[in-house]
Amino acid sequence: MRTILIVGAGRSASSLIQYLLNKSKEENLHLVIGDLSLALAQKKTNNHSNATAIAIDIFDKNQRQDAIQKADIVVSMLPAHLHIDVARDCLVFKKNLVTASYISDEMQELDVAAKENNLIFMNEIGLDPGLDHMSAMKVINAIKEKGGKMILFESFCGGLVAPESDTNLWNYKFTWAPRNVVLAGQGGAAKFIQEGTYKYIPYCNLFRRTEFLDVEGYGRFEGYSNRDSLKYRSVYGLDDVLTLYRGTIRKVGFSKAWNMFVQLGMTDDSYVMENSETMSYRNFVNSFLPYHPTDSVEIKTRLILKIDQDDIMWDKLLELDLFNRDKIVGLKNATPAQMLEKILSDSWTLQPEDKDMIVMYHKFGYEINGEKKQIDSKMVCIGEDQTYTAMAKTVGLPVAMATLLILNGKIKTAGVQRPILKEIYVPILKELEQYGVVFKEQTMSYLGYNPDKSSS
């Protein structure tokens, strides 16, 4: 049997493991599922005869290398910064590797060695990055093959809560790493290009510069800019494109509400708050407000954020129980961002029967035969429950499919890479449709932006 080593059995691994187990008999596969928690690894095997759970400490070199040496291919579902030791071992033992994470500088440095050893180190093959690359390159390449010239590319993606499980005023629950949500947009200005002009949005304004998106059957969404929209310009072959923008999708109203936390300073992760372990929710809020001898925390909050009493923004804050003097955060030496994450997790954690939702939306503007046209490509995926989420499906299934394609010799290009080649995205996008991950494309006249270029 052919052995697939999966390192990391967290949330995103559930659909990946289920897919490979379902294929294990016909494809002659045996899965070795390794995690620091043996109990978690055992749970993910589903007592399947073609799966073995092992406890693996990724920092234990002997343990790690022993598991990699016995595998035919390795899938790393570890946090991104832990892939590199696995990748170096894969070089030593001549094993192909698959991850869903962004290609780090350290990973990229292994490209030459991977090619010399005819090894495939496939990265960025999850949702975002991953599905965004594949669905975008499919349309971009088709446009270019017809002789069209790309003039606009906008790409949005968001992990949201499904309509039937949308039970709070924020229209949001955590479907992925909560910390990433709290820290979103930090670390420099967002930058993109619009109608040939470079644009920059500092973090303090990020959540007040949004774009509306309409998805049939699901209503209106908003998108705020990702930090660096230009990083894939050359990768996608769009060096001459006039507009290039990548953003994150939320339900309308979320960004305006989230901006309250930004303006108060609650998303800051750069310093530790004194007495954080014993601080109440109410005291946490008050830490960011000016002293006043008579005004309550509620009044001070409304004044500093300029919120009227009948404003929905106020109801959103009340719903989080932020002003409770009895609820204790309970985190030692915590930053404001860590404390906010803890408070939000009380309200925004998916319940066992909750369903999540992934929305992806691409806009392609192009010119062909002197005429400007636009293609909008939209994908909505609804999860099954708290375990088999849409997030786990859209991250895990592309990883699993790529792993099998590599194992079967269908993907041949060696080196450190992402899924932008036809040999990768054509079969994966086609198979994903069987699992309800379908991109619906609509062609229309080019909408563009303000035709008055001088004021853009």
N, C-alpha and C positions, 0 to 999 in steps of 0.2 A: 504494500500500500504506500501511497505517497503522503508524506507527512507535512502538514501545514502548522507551523508554530505561530500562535497568536499571543502576543505579549500585551497584557492589559485587558481586563474583562469588565471595564466600566460601562456606563450608560450607552455609549455609542457603539459598543461591540455586540449588542443583543441581536440586531437584524443581520449583521455580518455573520455571526456564528450560526444562526438559524438557517440562513441561505446555504452555507457550506455543508452543514449537516444534512440538509435536504438533498444535496447533490452528492453526498459522500459515497453512496452505494454505486451509482452509475459511473462516478468519476474515480472510484477507488481511492478515496481520501480518508486519512486519519487526522483528526484535529487534536493538537496538544494546546490546551488553553492554560496559559500561565498568568498568575497574578500574585501580588504580595499577600492577598487574602485567599487562602485555599478554599474557604467556604464560598466565596464569590465565584471563583473559577468553577467549582463543582456545580453551583447553581446554574451556570451558563451552559454546562454540558447537556442539561435536560436528561441526564441518565442515558444518553445515547451510546450505543455500542461502539461507534466510531469516534468517540471523543474521550480524551484523558485530561484530567485537571492536575496541574502541578502548582506548588507554591514556588514563586521565583522572586528573588530580591535582585532587582536590576543593577544594584551597586555591588553585588557579589559576582566578581568576574568569573570565577570557576563555574558557578551555577548558571550564569548567563551563557557562557561559551559552550557548556555541555549541552544545553537545550538547543542552541543555534546549530551546533555541529550535527545534531541528529535530524535536523529538518531539511526538507527539500526546498521550501520557501518560507520566508519570515514576514509576518504582518505585525507592525508595531502600532498599537493603539495607546501608547503611553503619551503623557504630556509632551509637547513639541520639543522641549529642551533636553529630553532624555533619549531621543532617537539616535543621537550621534554615536554613542558607545555600541549600540546594537548594529548600526551601519558599519562601523569599523570592524566589528567581529564578522559581519557578513562578507566583507572584503577578504578577511583572513581565510574564512572557510568556504569561499566561493558560493555564496547563497544570494539569490535575488531577494529584494526587499520592497515592501509596500507600506506607505504611510498616508494619512489624510492631511498631514500638516504642511504648512508653508515651507519652502526650501530655505533653510538657514544658510548663512555664509559657510559654516563648517560643513554642512552637507554638500554644498556646491563644490567645495574643495576636493571632494571624493570623485568628481565626475571623470577625470582623466583615468584614475585607477580603475573605476568601474568599467569604463570602455575597454581598457587594456585587458581586463578579465572577462569581457563579454557579459557583464552583469547588468541587470535592470534594477535601478533604484527608483521606483515610481512613487512620487510624492504628489501632494495637492489633489488627491483623487477622492475627496469626500463630497461635501455639499458646496461650501464656500470657504476655501477654494475646492474646486472639483467640478461639480455639476455646472457651475457658472462658466468655467473654461470650456467644457465640452459643448454645451448648448450654444454658447457664443461662437465658437470656432466653426461649428457646423454651418451657421447662417453666414458668417463673414466669408468663409471659403466659398460657399455657394454663390454669393454676390460677386466675388472676385472672378470666379470661373465663368460667369456670364458676361464679364467685361465691365462690371460696375465698379465705381470708386466710392469707398466709404467716406462719409463726411460727418457722421455722428454715431457714437456708441454710448448708450447709458445702460447701466446694469444695477439692479436692486435685488436684495435678498433679505428675508427676515424670518426668524423663528418666532411664531406667535401662538396664541391659544385658539383652538378651533371655536367656531361660533357657538356650538352647543355646550361648550365648557367655559364660555366667557362670562364669568360671574362677578367681576368687580368693575369699579368705575374707571380703572386704568386700562381696561381691555387688554390686560397683559398678565402672563405668568411666566416663571422661569422654565425654559425648555432646554437650556444649555447651562454652561458654567455661569452662575450668578455674578461672580467676580468680573468676568469679561463684560457683562452688561453695565455694571457700576462704573467701570473704568473706560468704557467706550468713548472714543474720540480724543482721548488725552495723549500727550506726548508730541505736540506740535500742531501747527495749523493744518486744517484740511486743504488739499490743493487739487485743482482740476482745471480743465481747459474748456471754455465755452465760447463758441463762435470765433475761435482763433485767439481769444484773450485768456490769459492765465488768471485764475481766480483763487483767492485764499480766504478761508474762514477760521478765525481764531476760536479756540475752545469755548470762550465765554459767549460766543454768538452761534455756536454750531447748531443748537437745538431750536433756534428761531429762524433758520434758513432752510425751509423744507419744500419739497415738491410733491404735488398730489398725483396719485396713481389710482386709476379705476380698474377693477378686476370684475368681470361679469360674474354675477351670482354671489359675490362676496363683498361688494361695496367699495368704498373709497379708503385708500391708505395714504400714508405720507412717507417720504423718504428723506433722511438726512445724510449728509455727505460722509463717506469714509475718509480716513485720514489722508491717504495718498492714492488718488484715482489714477495716477500716471505710471505706476510701477509696472503695469502690464502693456503699456503702449507698444513697445518694441516686440514683446512676446507675441502679441496678437497681430503684429504687422500693421499697426495703425499710427505710424510715426507722423503721417501727414493729415490725420483726422482733425477736423475743426472743433469738435466737441467730444470730450471723453470724461465721463462722470460715473462714479460707482458709489452706491449708497446703501443704507440699511433701512428696511421697511418696518414701520409700526402702524398701528391704527391711528387715525386722525385724533389729535389731542394729546397723545402720549408725550410728544417732544416738548410741547409747551409746558406740560405738567412737570416733566423731568427737569426742565430748565430751572425750576424752583430749587432743586437740590444743588444744581451747579452754582447758582447765584449765592446760595447760603454758604457754600464751601464744603458740603457734606460728601462730595465725591473725591475729595483730596486724599491721596494715598501717600503723601510725602512726610508726614509726621505722626507721632504717637500722642494720643490724648491722655492726659493724667486721669487717674482714677476711673479708667474706662470699665473696669471689671464690675464696679458697684454703681455705675451711672444708670439712671432710669432713662426711659425713652424721652420723657419730658425735659430732663436735664441735658440730654444730648442736643435736643433742638435749641434749648436756651443758651447753650455754649456758643452758638453762632449769632446771638442776638445782642443788641446793646442793653446796658443796664437801665432800668427805669424803676423808680421807687414805688410806683403804684400800678403800672400797666401789667396785665397778665402775660404769660408766654404766648397765649393765643392772639391777643391784641397786638403784641410786638411783631409776631410773625406776619399777621395781615398787613400791618403798616409797612414793614420793610419789603414785602413782596407785592405790595399794592393790590391786595386781594379784597374785593368787596365781599360782604357777608353772604350774598346770594350767588356768588361765583362758584361754578362747578369745581374750580381748582381747590377751593376750601374743603368741599366735600371729599375730594380725593385725598387730601391730607388727613382728614378726620377718619377716613376709612382705614388708614394704616395704623390707627391708634397711637399716633406720634406724641400725643400730649398726655399719655398715661403716666402718672407719677409712681405707679406700683410695678410696672413691667421693667425688669432689669436687663440690660444688654448682655452682661455676663462674659465679656471678652477681655482678657488681660493684655495690656500694652497694645491696644488696637488703634489703628488709624481711623479717621472719619469714614473712609470708604468701606473699611471692614465692618464698622458698626452699622452703617447704612445697609450693607448687604445682609447682615444678620436680621435687622428689623424688617426688611422687605421679604426675606425668606419666610417669615411668619405668615405673610399674607399671600405670597405669590408662588408657593410651591404647588406643583401639579398633584392633585389628589389621585388615588388609585384608578378611578374610572375616567379621569380627565383625558381629553384628547388635545394634542397640539396640532399646529398647522404650519407648513412651510409655504411661503409665497416667494416666487422668483419672477422678475419682470425685466426683460431686455428691450431696448429700443435701438433699431439699426436704421440710420439715415444714409442713403446712398444716391449717387447720380449715375444714370445709365442712358445712353443715346440722347443726351441733352435734357433728360427729364429727371426730376428729383422724386424719389420714392422713399417710403418708410415701411419697415416690418416691425411689428410688436410681437414679442414672444412671451407667453405667460404660462406659468406652471403653479398649480396649487396641489399640495399633498396633505392629507389628513391622517393623523396617527390613529393607532388602534386603542392604546391605553397608556398607562404610565410607564410601562416597560418597552413595548414595541411602538415607540413614538415615531412621528414623521421625521423628526431630527435623526433618530437612530437609523431609520430606513434610508434617508437621503444621504447620510454619511456612510453607513455600513455597506449598503448594497453595491455602490460603485467600487468600494475597496475590495469586496468579495469577488465581484465580477472581474476586476483587473487581475486579482491574484490567480484566478482560474485561467484566464486568457494567457498570462505569463507562463503558468505551469504547463499549459497545453501548447506552448510555442506559437500562439497566435499573435502575441506582441513580441516583436523581435528587436526593436531599436534599443541598443545598450546605452548606459549612462544614467546620470542623475537627471530626471525629467519630470514633467507635468503632462497631463492628458490633453495635449493640443494637436496631436497627430491623428489622422483618419483611422489608422489601425487600432487606435484606442477608443476614440469617441463614437465611431459609427456602430460597432457591435454593442457597446455598453448602453448608449441611448436607446437603441432598438430594444434591447432586453428589458430595460427599465420600464418601458411602456406596459409590459406584462404585469408589473407590480404597481401600476397606477401612477407612475411618475411620467406624466405626458406634457410636453410643451405644445401649446396651441399657438400657431403663427397666423398673423393677420397682416395683409398688405394694404397699404393706404397711400394717399398723397403725403409728401413730406410736410410735416407740421413745423419743424424748426423752432426758431425763437423770434424775437423782435427783428423785423427786416431792416430797421434803422441801425445799421452796423456801427455808426459813429458813436451811438450812446450805449452800446452794449458793454 
